Amino acid sequence: MSYYCQNCGYKSLKWMGKCPECGAWNSFVEERDKKDTKIKKINYEKAKVIKISEVSFESKKRIKTDLNEFDYVLGGGIVSSSLILIGGDPGIGKSTLLTQIAGLLAGKGIKVVYVSAEESIEQIKLRVDRLKINSNFYFVSDTNLSGILESIEDVKPDILIIDSIQTVYLPELESSPGGVSQVRECANVLMRLAKEKGIIVILVGHITKSGLIAGPKILEHLVDVVLYLEGEKETGFRILRAVKNRFGPINEIGVFLMTEKGLIPHSEYEDFFLTGEEGAISCIIEGTRPLLIEVQSLVSKSYIAYPRRTSVGFDPIRLSLLVAILEKKLGFNFRDQDIYVKIAGGLKIKDPSADLAIAVSLISSLLEKKLPSKTLFIGEVGLSGEIRSVRDITLRLKEAEKKGFLKAFIPITRDLRNKDFQLEIISCKKVSEVCKNIF
């Protein structure tokens, strides 16, 4: 008998309160090891060694779901024989998204089997009627994976949806559903099904408190594509993000709006994050997509010993770093000020090109001076107050120009030679140069 962490799969010979690998508390569950550990002689065939130059095959077209944002994130559609994993918070819309996909593909004559170990057929039928989608797809409500695979052999589906991987189990294993060994072996069985029979398998994965997909990390290594459905439930918008994709670029995002009719692709996604253009506007790159965002800052007098440094949608450590740079290199006093920074629309960003917009927004709030309208701020801020160059500056400027922006503050770069833009471009070496221009 051994104990396994249900978050990361760490193995221990005794029960432990805290996992030394991932730091989770009370996550160890007792599971049986394989009884027969003796080495048996097994007859096997030699593996074939083939030159890559001798391999010839016909590339298959991607299957498009007609859910434009979903197809965009995957790189143009679903690849045949692929294994896709979708994770997200409870109630974020994973089952709704997959039900829509099942209905859209069924309308094209593609055989889809939807396996739900968490919902009954009545619940699925109610959702289908509410979404008003094609209901000509198959449904199985069971948790025994071996029985499920036997029952769908007659149907011979093109796409198999498992909702979710943590609730199905193999009866050959003695551990409970959701355990490390069950999740690992079920994923292996489904991977072989996808690769050997050419079936597209889509899995739903539960996530832990830390926001990672529950179960052993090998689950994410096995699959071809890992998608996360994110967003604030109160705002109504959802972001589908690709963190792993063997058939396309990673970090692509698709933006949806949650409505009574399900998840609707938001074609004018940039306008959704530009709520009023009262803050500092920047342009970040998510995957290959330029995205205009609005940075809002509030700097107010603090009456406590340790002023607050709060950020929503932006790394708080990076915020403290920017504040220190503005104090040391530009002489602004934030020592007795509470600072609040928010990325409008609930978007979470990691692109360092938003540094300049955040710095300018903080100075604007501190001095109580309004920023000029239709102005873009792009650039990473270095420790000495310099503005460092960022990638795809031309793509960002073209996106801002398309949205009617008139002026852009950017770092000094050589990428803009012999390129005409209608908006005014001001190249600056230091943040202080930007401040002299606008304040």
PyMOL commands that set and color helices and strands:
alter all, ss='L'
color gray80, all
select helices_A, chain A and resi 52-54+68-74+94-106+121-131+145-151+180-197+218-222+269-273+316-330+344-346+352-367+393-402+431-438
alter helices_A, ss='H'
color red, helices_A
select strands_A, chain A and resi 2-5+11-12+28-31+83-88+112-116+138-140+159-163+200-205+225-230+237-245+253-259+262-265+280-286+289-301+309-312+337-343+375-377+380-381+387-388+407-411+424-428
alter strands_A, ss='S'
color yellow, strands_A
deselect
rebuild
show_as cartoon
